[in-house]
Amino acid sequence: MDDSNMIRVLLVGDSPRLFFFYQKHLERNGCECEFAQCQRVAWEMLGQRQFDLVLSLHTSRGTGSHDG
């Protein structure tokens, strides 16, 4: 497959395991996936190369017991 036709996906989250099934599905369908563990690293990666899609999942966010 020509690299120019490759769909590049950046996965951003607490752990690569969170994306395991999504990543396998994307890769089976011709996507190239990379992982960033935090937003800072994701922004650095976005500054260095181009991605077609960015998916973010952080399970630790919004789980605190704050009332409003």
Buried (B, 14 or more C-beta within 10 A) or exposed (E): EEEEEEEBBBBBBEEEEBBEEBBEEBEEEEBBBBBBBEEEEBEEBBEEEEBEEBBEEBEEEEEEEEEE
